[in-house]
Amino acid sequence: MSAPLLMIVASFLFATMGVAVKLASAHYSAGEIVMYRGMVGVVAIALLARSRGSSLRTPVPAMHFWRSATGVAALCLWFYSIGKLPLATAMTLNYMSSVWMALFLIGGAVMLGAARVDARLVATVLVGFVGVACILRPTIERDQLWHGLMGLMSGLLAAMAYLQVAALGRAGEPETRVVFYFSLGGIVAGAAIMLAGGGPSPHSPYGVALLLAVGILATVAQMMMTRAYTIGRPLVNASLQYLGIAFSFVYGVLLFDDPVTALALAGMLLIVGAGIAAARLRQHVQPREPTPSTLES
């Protein structure tokens, strides 16, 4: 498959995973879903590494710990928000990670005493947050504001995890190893959250099927996205990745009767535009970034 087609299919699979997460959240906590998703990921990556004859032993365990800590926290908050918010809203707030990255670049430039800050990066951040305001106002009830903030925080933590992925890439760690330890961290953190919340939920054939769907869809989508970033243009891939929001919007309307408002649609378009612009500008600032597919989003 070509890189654009791989990205389109991967975005569709991630959106479909969101449906499975939303359905599973009626039976399991976010921590449990993250734990079981991590189990599937660990098994899949271990089998892939064995088939390739590659080692999963790492010389930088501390770096993997911090990457997994931020990435798993982002994943838990994302799954939590999916269960409580309209599907497209939760997806869009998580995809704010590109805008947060632009904000980090601005902050870094200021702290280093740069003579000037790229006004275009500032504009992408402002446009992204205007989009957030448009989405949260019409689609989130007053008692859902907390859930919206958690969705927004998932995007912030995803951006922080991306910085850790960049550092691991510079250290020479392959994607399979990064994803393996990320999934392993998901098992540990998910199990801890589950136990703190009162233990495991009872299983049913339907529930188990949903958990398997989450893990399989996420793993396959992740592999396809990684392949797309390996053979394709990063900016084209980053732009096509936002199709996941469109797929989620359709799923939400058809399956969950999510509200459709002009202001919410405008907000999604603003965030997508800001994210694509931020990716383009970051490409000029940091021409050799690792693939963001290892973030799980």
C-alpha positions in Angstrom: 0.0 0.0 0.0 1.1 3.6 -0.6 1.8 5.9 2.3 -1.4 8.0 1.9 -3.6 4.9 1.7 -1.9 3.5 4.8 -2.5 6.7 6.6 -6.2 6.8 5.6 -6.8 3.2 6.7 -4.8 3.7 9.9 -6.9 6.8 10.8 -10.1 4.9 10.1 -8.9 2.1 12.3 -8.0 4.5 15.2 -11.5 6.0 14.9 -13.0 2.6 15.0 -10.9 1.8 18.0 -12.5 4.9 19.6 -15.9 3.4 19.0 -14.8 0.2 20.7 -13.3 2.2 23.6 -16.6 4.1 24.0 -18.6 0.9 24.1 -16.2 -0.8 26.4 -16.3 2.2 28.8 -19.8 1.2 29.8 -18.4 -2.1 31.2 -14.8 -1.3 32.2 -12.8 1.6 33.6 -10.3 3.6 31.5 -7.5 1.9 33.5 -8.7 -1.6 32.6 -9.1 -0.7 28.9 -5.5 0.7 28.9 -4.3 -2.5 30.7 -5.9 -4.9 28.2 -4.9 -2.8 25.2 -1.3 -2.9 26.6 -1.4 -6.7 26.9 -2.4 -7.1 23.2 0.4 -4.6 22.2 3.1 -6.4 24.2 2.2 -9.8 22.7 2.0 -8.4 19.1 5.3 -6.4 19.4 7.1 -9.3 21.0 6.1 -11.7 18.2 7.1 -9.1 15.6 10.5 -8.5 17.2 11.1 -12.3 17.4 10.1 -12.8 13.7 12.6 -10.0 12.8 15.3 -11.4 15.1 15.6 -8.0 16.9 16.2 -7.5 20.6 13.8 -5.7 23.0 16.6 -5.1 25.5 17.3 -1.4 25.9 20.4 0.5 27.1 18.2 3.5 28.2 15.5 2.2 30.6 15.1 5.5 32.3 14.2 7.2 29.1 11.6 4.6 28.3 10.2 5.0 31.8 9.5 8.7 31.4 8.2 8.3 27.8 5.8 5.5 29.0 4.7 7.6 32.0 3.6 10.5 29.9 2.3 8.4 27.1 0.3 6.1 29.3 -1.1 9.1 31.2 -2.2 10.7 28.0 -3.8 7.4 26.8 -5.7 6.9 30.1 -7.1 10.5 29.9 -8.0 10.0 26.3 -9.9 6.8 26.9 -11.6 8.4 29.9 -12.7 11.4 27.8 -13.9 9.1 25.0 -16.2 7.4 27.5 -17.7 10.6 28.7 -17.7 13.0 25.7 -19.0 12.9 22.1 -16.5 10.8 20.2 -15.4 13.5 17.8 -14.9 16.0 20.6 -12.6 13.6 22.6 -10.7 12.8 19.4 -10.2 16.4 18.5 -9.0 17.5 22.0 -6.4 14.7 21.9 -5.3 15.8 18.5 -4.4 19.2 20.0 -1.0 17.7 20.6 0.4 19.4 17.5 -0.7 22.8 18.7 0.8 22.1 22.2 4.1 21.2 20.4 4.0 24.6 18.8 3.5 26.2 22.2 6.5 24.2 23.6 8.6 25.5 20.7 7.6 29.1 21.5 8.3 28.6 25.2 11.7 27.1 24.4 12.6 30.0 22.1 11.7 32.5 24.9 13.6 30.6 27.6 16.7 30.5 25.3 16.5 34.2 24.7 15.8 34.0 21.0 15.7 37.4 19.3 12.3 36.7 17.9 9.5 34.2 18.1 8.0 33.0 14.9 4.7 34.8 14.7 3.2 32.0 12.6 3.7 29.5 15.4 2.0 31.9 17.8 -0.9 32.2 15.3 -1.3 28.4 15.1 -1.5 28.2 18.9 -4.1 30.9 19.1 -6.2 29.4 16.3 -6.0 26.0 18.0 -7.3 27.3 21.3 -10.1 29.3 19.5 -11.1 25.9 18.0 -11.1 24.4 21.5 -13.4 27.1 22.7 -15.8 26.6 19.8 -16.0 22.9 20.5 -16.3 22.9 24.2 -19.0 25.5 24.3 -21.7 23.8 22.2 -20.9 20.2 22.8 -20.1 19.9 26.5 -22.7 20.4 29.2 -21.7 22.1 32.4 -21.3 18.8 34.2 -19.0 17.6 31.4 -16.5 20.4 31.7 -14.2 18.2 33.8 -14.2 15.5 31.1 -13.4 18.1 28.5 -10.4 19.4 30.5 -9.2 15.8 30.8 -9.4 15.4 27.0 -7.5 18.6 26.6 -4.9 17.4 29.1 -4.5 14.2 27.1 -3.3 16.2 24.1 -0.9 18.1 26.3 0.6 14.9 27.8 0.8 13.4 24.3 2.9 16.3 23.2 5.2 15.8 26.2 5.4 12.1 25.3 6.4 13.1 21.7 9.4 15.0 23.1 10.4 11.8 24.8 10.0 9.9 21.6 12.2 12.4 19.8 14.9 11.9 22.5 14.6 8.1 22.2 14.9 8.4 18.4 18.1 10.4 18.8 19.4 7.7 21.2 18.9 5.2 18.4 16.0 3.3 19.8 13.8 1.6 17.2 10.0 2.1 17.0 9.2 -1.5 18.0 11.2 -1.1 21.2 9.5 2.2 22.1 6.0 0.8 21.4 6.8 -2.3 23.4 7.8 -0.5 26.6 4.9 1.9 26.1 2.5 -1.0 26.0 4.3 -2.6 29.0 3.8 0.7 30.9 0.1 0.6 29.9 -0.2 -2.8 31.6 1.4 -1.7 34.8 -0.4 1.7 35.1 -3.7 0.2 34.0 -3.5 -2.5 36.6 -2.6 0.0 39.3 -5.6 2.2 38.4 -7.9 -0.9 38.2 -6.8 -2.1 41.7 -7.1 1.4 43.2 -10.6 1.6 41.8 -11.9 -1.5 43.4 -10.5 -4.4 41.3 -11.4 -5.9 37.9 -14.8 -5.6 36.4 -16.7 -8.8 35.6 -16.3 -10.1 32.0 -18.8 -11.1 29.4 -18.3 -12.4 25.9 -19.3 -9.0 24.6 -16.9 -7.2 26.9 -14.0 -9.4 26.0 -14.7 -8.9 22.3 -14.6 -5.2 22.8 -11.3 -5.3 24.7 -9.8 -7.5 22.0 -11.1 -5.1 19.3 -9.4 -2.1 21.1 -6.1 -3.9 21.3 -6.1 -5.4 17.8 -7.4 -2.2 16.1 -4.8 0.0 17.9 -1.9 -2.4 17.2 -2.7 -2.8 13.5 -3.3 1.0 13.0 -0.1 1.7 14.8 1.9 -0.6 12.5 0.3 0.9 9.4 0.9 4.4 10.6 4.5 3.6 11.4 5.0 2.2 7.9 3.4 5.2 6.3 5.8 7.6 8.1 8.7 5.3 7.1 8.0 5.5 3.3 5.9 8.7 2.9 6.1 12.4 3.4 5.8 13.4 7.1 3.6 16.5 6.4 1.2 14.6 4.1 0.9 11.9 6.7 0.3 14.4 9.5 -2.4 16.0 7.5 -4.1 12.8 6.6 -4.0 11.7 10.2 -6.7 14.3 10.9 -9.1 12.3 8.9 -9.5 10.4 12.2 -11.6 13.3 13.5 -13.9 13.1 10.4 -14.3 9.4 10.8 -15.1 9.8 14.5 -17.6 12.5 13.8 -19.5 10.2 11.5 -19.4 7.4 14.0 -20.6 9.6 16.7 -23.6 10.9 14.8 -24.6 7.5 13.4 -24.0 5.4 16.5 -24.2 7.6 19.6 -26.5 10.5 18.4 -23.8 13.0 19.1 -24.9 16.6 18.6 -24.1 18.4 15.3 -23.6 22.2 15.6 -22.1 24.7 13.2 -19.9 26.1 15.9 -18.5 22.6 16.8 -17.7 21.9 13.2 -16.0 25.2 12.9 -13.9 24.4 15.9 -12.8 21.1 14.5 -11.8 22.8 11.3 -9.8 25.4 13.2 -7.9 22.7 15.2 -7.2 20.6 12.1 -5.9 23.7 10.2 -3.8 24.8 13.2 -2.4 21.3 13.6 -1.4 21.0 10.0 0.1 24.5 10.0 2.0 23.6 13.2 3.3 20.4 11.6 4.5 22.3 8.6 6.3 24.9 10.7 7.9 22.3 13.0 9.1 20.5 9.9 11.2 23.6 9.0 12.4 24.0 12.6 13.1 20.3 13.2 13.6 18.6 9.8 14.3 15.1 11.2 11.7 14.2 13.8 10.8 10.6 14.6 7.5 9.3 13.6 4.6 10.4 15.9 2.9 7.1 15.3 4.7 5.7 18.4 2.4 8.0 20.5 -0.6 5.8 20.0 -2.9 8.4 18.7 
